[in-house]
Amino acid sequence: MACGKHASPEPTRIRRMRVLITGGGGFIGSKLAKALLARGTLSGLKITRLVLADQAFPDLPKDARLETLAGDIADPQFAARALAPDTDSIFHLAAVVSGAAEADFDLGMRVNLGGVRAVLDQARRCVRPPRLVFASSVAAFGGDLPDVLDDSTTPTISRAKVTSTAGRCACRPSSCARARRTPRRPRSRAPWCASR
C-alpha cells in the first residue's frame, strides 16, 4: 500500500437468515409472516428466506423471500423439507386447538406432540442450532381462569392442555442445543412439567 493511503475496509459480509413459521397459514402465522417481511430483519440479521409450513394459506404478499410448503408438520419427511439445515429461527405455531383436539384425540396427539417432536428432531440436524419460539395458548389451562395467570395457577385437565403442555415441556431449554447455551432461562415455567 502506498504511503499515506488507507486501505479501504473489506466489505462486511452480512449473514443471511432463514426463518421457518409452522402454522404459517393460520391467523397468527400469516400476520407474523407479513410483519417479518415488512421488517426485513430478525435479531439484526437480514431475512433472506421465510418458509411458511401449513396445510393451507391465505392470500400472502408476493415476495421473493417467501416460500410456502403445504403438508403435515408431524410427518418427519415434511418437517425435513420445511426445516432446512441452514434454518436460523423457528416459530412453531402449528397446533390443533381446543375443540378439535377434544373431538379427535389422535389428531391432537399427532399434531401437538408429533409436530413438536418432528420439529425438534429436525432442528438437531441444523448447521447451527436454531432459535425456537414455541407458542401455546391460555387454553392449555382450561376451565374458568383467574384474571392473572402465574406459576401458581392450577390447570384443569383437557386433551388440548395435555398435548399443549407436553409440547411446551419438550421445548424447554434442555431440549434444544441452542437453548442449552443460552444462560437466561424462561421466567415462567409450567408447574406441571416434571423436570425443572
N, C-alpha and C positions, 0 to 999 in steps of 0.2 A: 504494500500500500504506500502510496506517495506521502511524503511528509506533509502534515497539516490537513490531510484528508481524513475524514472519519468514515469508517466502514458503515455502509447502510445496514441497519438491523435486518436480520433474517426475518422473512415473513413469519409471523406466528401461525402455527398450524392450529386450526380450530377443530377440536374433536367433534365429530358428528354424533348425534344422539338418535337412537331408535327407541320408540315408545310403543308398548302394547296396551290396549284397553280391551279386556274381556268384558262382554256385555256392552260392547261399544255401539250397538244398535238400539239400546234402551234409552229411556229418557235422560238419565244422568250421564250415561256413557257418551251419548251423542252431544250433549251440552258441553261435557268436558273436552271432547274432541274438537269442537268448534272453538272453544276458548284457547286450547293449546295451539291450534293452527293460527289463530289471530295473534297470539302472544309470540309464537315463533321460537321460544326458548323454554328450557326447563332446567333448573339448577345451574343457570349460567351457560348452558350448552345449547347450541343451535339444533333444533329438531329437524332432522332431515328425512325421517320416516316415521309415520304414525299409522300403526296397524290396528284396525278395529276387528275384533273377532266376536261374532254373534250368529244367530240363525237368520235374522232379517235386519234390514237397515232402512232408516228414514231417508228423506232427501238430505243429502250432505253436500257441502260446497265442493266444487271441482278444484282439486289441488293436487299437484304432482307428488306431494309428500304423503298423501293419504292412500291407504290400501285397505280394502275390506275383504275379509275372509268369512264365508258362511260355513258353519259347521258346529259340532258339539265339542265344547271345551273339555268335557270329561273323557273324550276319546284321545288317548295318548298320541296317536298319529296326527290328529288335527292340532293338538297342543304343540307338537314339534314343528308343524308348518307355521303356526302363528307366532311362536316364540323362537325367533332365530338366535343363533349363538352370539350375535353381537347386540342383543337387546340390552338396553341400559336401565329402563324403568318399566314396571308393570303396574297397571291399575286394574286390580281384579274385582270387577263389578258383577260378573256373571253369577246369577243365582236364580233358584226357583223360590219365589216369595211365599209368605204365609199360607194363603188359601190353597194354592196349587200344591205346596209341599204337604199340607194336611190331607188333601184329597188323593194324592198319589205319592205314597211313602217312598217307593222305589225310585221315582223320578227325583224327588228331593234329595235322597241319599246319593244318587248317581251324580247329579249336577253339583249340589252344595258340598259334598265331600269329595267325590271323584274328580270334580273340576279343580278343586284346590290342590288335590294330590297331583293331578296331571301338570298343573302349572308349576308347582314346586319341584317336581321331578325334572321337568324341562329346564327350569331356572338353574338347577345344579349343573347343567351342561353348558351354561353360557361361558364365554371367554372371560368376562368379568362378572362377578356376582351382581345381578341387577337389583335396583331398589324396588321393593314391593310395597304397594299400598293396597291393603285389604279393606274393603268396605262391607259393613254389615248394617243392619237397621235396628231401631229400638224394638222392632217386632220380636227380636230374639229374646226379650224379657217376657213377652206375652202378658195377657190379662190386664187388670187395672194397674196403672202406674202412678207413682207419686209425681209431684211437679218437678222434682230434681232427681236424676239418677246418678248414683255413685257406686263405689265398690261394695257398699253395704246393702244395695238393693238386691232383694231376693227374687230371682226369676221364677215364673211358673213353668211347668213342663208343656212343651208343644213340639211337634215334629220339626217345625221350622226353626225353633230355638235350638233343638238338639243339633241339627245339621249346621246351622249358622255358627253356633258356639264351637263345635268341633273344628270347623274351618278356621275360626279366629284363633283357636289354640294352636292349630297346625302352623299358622303364620307367625307365631311368636318368634322372637329373635333367635332362639336356639334352632329353629327350623331352616334357616337360610344363612349361607356363609357370609353374605354382606351384613346381615344383622348381627352376626356374632362379633364382627369387628367394630360395630357401632357402640361406643361407650354409653350413650344415653339410652335407657330403656323406656318403653312406653309408660306414661304417667298413670294410666288407668289399666288395671288388669282385671279380668273376669274372675270373681271369687270361686267359680265352679271349675276352673281349669286345674287339672291335677298337679302339674308341676309349676313352680314359680321361678 
